[in-house]
Amino acid sequence: MLSIITAAEAAGLIRDADTLIVGGNGGTGAAEAILDALEQRFLGGQGPHNLTLINITGVGAVTEKGLCHLAHEGMIARVIGGNFGLQVPFMRLVRDELIDAYNFPQGVMSQLCRAMAAKHPGVLTHVGLNTYMDPRQDGGRMNTRTTAPLVDLLELHGQSWLLYRVPAPPDVAIIRGTSADEDGYISMEHEGTTREDLSIAQAVHNAGGTVICQVKRIVKRGSIHPQMVKIPGFLIDHVVLEPDQMQTYGTVYDPARCGETRVPVAMITPDPLTERRVIARRAAFELRPRDVVNLGVGISAMIPNVAAEEGISDLITLTVESGVVGGVPGHAREFGTAINPRVILDQAYQFDFYDGGGLSCAFLSFAEVDEAGNVNVTRFGDRRDGSGGFIDITQNAKRLIFSGTMTGGKFDIGVENGRLAIRRDGAFRKFVAQVGQISFSASLAAQRGQHVSYITERAVFELENGSVTLTEIAPGARLEEDILAHMGFRPRISPQLRDMDPRIFRSGPMGIAQSFKALPARSRKVA
C-alpha cells in the first residue's frame, strides 16, 4: 500500500546526524515542498541537527529555494557536493569554517550514486588530475577545517588515477517525480531532467534507508507505461503529494521543456546587445557543423540564443551536463533544461559520454585566468562555488572556449555605433599572475592536445605554446589602456593581431549561416 505523507511528516523522518542525499539539478528537480518543510522544522527548534548533506550539483535559485533551505549553522555538519553556486548561502558556511565541505566534480558525484547503489568502493577516473581535486593539491576540500581525505591518487598500468571514495551510506533520500501510481511506481513525464534519482533511490534502499519522493499526482495502479516508469515502486517508502510543484524555478510548466510539445525556434526572442551578448556572439564563431557541444552557466548559456537567431541551431547538437541533448538550453532559473530537447538522459550517462572525449567543443566561464592559461572558477574572493561539471568537461572536450568579461565588479560597458564603449571599468582584474585555485590545468590541456581560447568583450586570447596570446581586439578598445593595463601579466601579442568581426557589434542577425555551412566538421579522432 502506497504511503502518502505530508511534507511536514516527511521532514520529521530525518533525524539528527543522518546522512541526507537530495536530488535536483540547477533550477529543476528539487522537492521544494519537503525542503521548505525541513527548514521550517529546524527553525522551529525541532531539528534535525548535524546532518551530512550529499548533493550532486547546485540546486536552488541562487539565494533562495532548493538547498538554500538547509544552509543553517547547526543543521549541516558536513556537505559533499558538486557545486554551491546556485545555493549561495552555503558559501558562507563553507567560507566561515562552520561546516566540513567537500566539492567533487559533478560527473563524479553522479557516478558515485551508481557506486553507492552497487556498494562499490568509489569512482576511479582521470577527472580532476592536476586540479584542486588532486590530493597533491586540495583533494576537493573547500576549507581548512575539512581534513579527512576522500580522494586517493593511484597508479595503475603506468597511469595516474583518482579514486573518489563512496561516502558513508545515506540514511534518507529526497527525490522528485511527476506521477506515482498506487504502488509507488514513479514517472517523470513533466520533468525537464531525470537526473540520477533512480540511482539515489537504489543506493538508499540498499543501505536500509528511507526514500521519499515528491510528486504532482497519484494515478491508478499499473496505468503508467512501463517504459515511462523511472523508479520501481519497491524503492519508494513514502510519497509527498504536491499538486503545485513547479517544473523549474522560473516556470510552472512548459510542455516544450519535457518533450510533450515543440515550439518554433523563431519564437525565441534574441537577447539584447549587451557586453555579454557580444561575448556570446564571438564565441559562437568557434562552432562547427555537426558539433556536439556542452554549454556552461553564465555567458556560455547565452550561445543557444545566438545560434537560434543565426539559424544554425539545427546544424549542431547542444547538450547540458544534466542529461539534456538537443534543443535550446535554458539559463538562469531554467538552467539544466532545454526548449525542444531531443533526448533526456539520466545524468551519469551524459558524463560517461563526456569523460570518454565525446564532446566536440565546450563553452565555459572563467573567474580568473593566469599567465600559464590556468583557469579558476571554483574559489575566489568570498565565493566558494565548486566545480559543477566544469572539470569533467574541460579535461575531456576536444575544443575549449572560456568566456567572461575582462574585468569584474560594477562596470559600465555597452555597444554604441558598432563599437565597444567602455564607460567605466570593473574594480578588479580577472587576468591575474596566478589563479587562486586550479580548476583547469593548462599544462594538462597541452599534453592532451586541446585547443583553448579565452574570449572577452574586448579581446580574444589563445593558449599557444604554454602562454596566453592576444589574437583579436574589439573595435573601440585600446590595446594598452583597455586591455594590457587590466592584466596582472603581459600576454604574448600575436604578430597577426586583428580586429574582432564587426558584425558582432551590430544589432540584428550577423548572417553567418551560409559561411557556417561551408565549414568542415570537426574530426572525432582523439589527438
Rosetta blueprint (number, residue, H / E / L):
1 M L
2 L L
3 S L
4 I E
5 I E
6 T L
7 A H
8 A H
9 E H
10 A H
11 A H
12 G L
13 L L
14 I L
15 R L
16 D L
17 A L
18 D L
19 T E
20 L E
21 I E
22 V E
23 G L
24 G L
25 N E
26 G E
27 G L
28 T E
29 G L
30 A L
31 A L
32 E H
33 A H
34 I H
35 L H
36 D H
37 A H
38 L H
39 E H
40 Q H
41 R H
42 F H
43 L H
44 G L
45 G L
46 Q L
47 G L
48 P L
49 H L
50 N L
51 L E
52 T E
53 L E
54 I E
55 N E
56 I L
57 T L
58 G L
59 V E
60 G L
61 A L
62 V E
63 T L
64 E L
65 K L
66 G H
67 L H
68 C H
69 H H
70 L H
71 A L
72 H L
73 E E
74 G L
75 M L
76 I E
77 A E
78 R E
79 V E
80 I E
81 G E
82 G L
83 N L
84 F L
85 G L
86 L L
87 Q E
88 V L
89 P H
90 F H
91 M H
92 R H
93 L H
94 V H
95 R H
96 D L
97 E L
98 L L
99 I L
100 D E
101 A E
102 Y E
103 N E
104 F L
105 P L
106 Q H
107 G H
108 V H
109 M H
110 S H
111 Q H
112 L H
113 C H
114 R H
115 A H
116 M H
117 A H
118 A H
119 K L
120 H L
121 P L
122 G E
123 V E
124 L E
125 T E
126 H L
127 V L
128 G L
129 L L
130 N L
131 T L
132 Y L
133 M L
134 D L
135 P L
136 R L
137 Q L
138 D L
139 G L
140 G L
141 R E
142 M L
143 N L
144 T L
145 R L
146 T L
147 T L
148 A L
149 P L
150 L L
151 V E
152 D E
153 L E
154 L E
155 E E
156 L E
157 H L
158 G L
159 Q E
160 S E
161 W E
162 L E
163 L E
164 Y E
165 R E
166 V L
167 P L
168 A L
169 P L
170 P L
171 D L
172 V E
173 A E
174 I E
175 I E
176 R E
177 G L
178 T L
179 S E
180 A E
181 D E
182 E L
183 D L
184 G L
185 Y L
186 I E
187 S E
188 M L
189 E L
190 H L
191 E L
192 G L
193 T L
194 T L
195 R L
196 E L
197 D H
198 L H
199 S H
200 I H
201 A H
202 Q H
203 A H
204 V H
205 H H
206 N H
207 A L
208 G L
209 G L
210 T E
211 V E
212 I E
213 C E
214 Q E
215 V E
216 K L
217 R E
218 I E
219 V E
220 K L
221 R L
222 G L
223 S L
224 I L
225 H L
226 P L
227 Q L
228 M L
229 V E
230 K E
231 I E
232 P L
233 G H
234 F H
235 L H
236 I L
237 D L
238 H E
239 V E
240 V E
241 L E
242 E L
243 P L
244 D L
245 Q L
246 M L
247 Q L
248 T E
249 Y L
250 G L
251 T L
252 V L
253 Y L
254 D L
255 P H
256 A H
257 R H
258 C L
259 G L
260 E L
261 T L
262 R L
263 V L
264 P L
265 V H
266 A H
267 M H
268 I L
269 T L
270 P L
271 D L
272 P L
273 L L
274 T L
275 E H
276 R H
277 R H
278 V H
279 I H
280 A H
281 R H
282 R H
283 A H
284 A H
285 F L
286 E L
287 L L
288 R L
289 P L
290 R L
291 D L
292 V E
293 V E
294 N E
295 L E
296 G L
297 V L
298 G H
299 I H
300 S H
301 A H
302 M H
303 I H
304 P H
305 N H
306 V H
307 A H
308 A H
309 E H
310 E H
311 G L
312 I L
313 S H
314 D H
315 L H
316 I L
317 T E
318 L E
319 T E
320 V L
321 E L
322 S L
323 G L
324 V E
325 V E
326 G L
327 G L
328 V E
329 P E
330 G L
331 H L
332 A H
333 R H
334 E H
335 F L
336 G L
337 T L
338 A E
339 I E
340 N L
341 P L
342 R L
343 V E
344 I E
345 L L
346 D L
347 Q H
348 A H
349 Y H
350 Q H
351 F H
352 D H
353 F H
354 Y H
355 D H
356 G L
357 G L
358 G L
359 L L
360 S L
361 C E
362 A E
363 F E
364 L E
365 S E
366 F L
367 A L
368 E E
369 V E
370 D E
371 E L
372 A L
373 G L
374 N L
375 V E
376 N E
377 V L
378 T L
379 R E
380 F E
381 G L
382 D L
383 R E
384 R E
385 D L
386 G L
387 S L
388 G L
389 G L
390 F H
391 I H
392 D H
393 I H
394 T H
395 Q L
396 N L
397 A L
398 K L
399 R E
400 L E
401 I E
402 F E
403 S E
404 G L
405 T L
406 M L
407 T E
408 G E
409 G L
410 K L
411 F L
412 D E
413 I E
414 G E
415 V E
416 E E
417 N L
418 G L
419 R E
420 L E
421 A E
422 I E
423 R E
424 R E
425 D L
426 G L
427 A L
428 F E
429 R E
430 K L
431 F E
432 V E
433 A L
434 Q L
435 V L
436 G L
437 Q L
438 I L
439 S L
440 F E
441 S L
442 A H
443 S H
444 L H
445 A H
446 A H
447 Q H
448 R L
449 G L
450 Q L
451 H E
452 V E
453 S E
454 Y E
455 I E
456 T L
457 E L
458 R L
459 A E
460 V E
461 F E
462 E E
463 L E
464 E E
465 N L
466 G L
467 S E
468 V E
469 T E
470 L E
471 T E
472 E E
473 I E
474 A L
475 P L
476 G L
477 A L
478 R L
479 L H
480 E H
481 E H
482 D H
483 I H
484 L H
485 A H
486 H H
487 M E
488 G L
489 F L
490 R L
491 P L
492 R E
493 I E
494 S E
495 P E
496 Q E
497 L E
498 R E
499 D E
500 M L
501 D L
502 P H
503 R H
504 I H
505 F H
506 R L
507 S L
508 G L
509 P L
510 M L
511 G L
512 I L
513 A H
514 Q H
515 S H
516 F H
517 K H
518 A L
519 L L
520 P L
521 A L
522 R L
523 S L
524 R L
525 K L
526 V L
527 A L
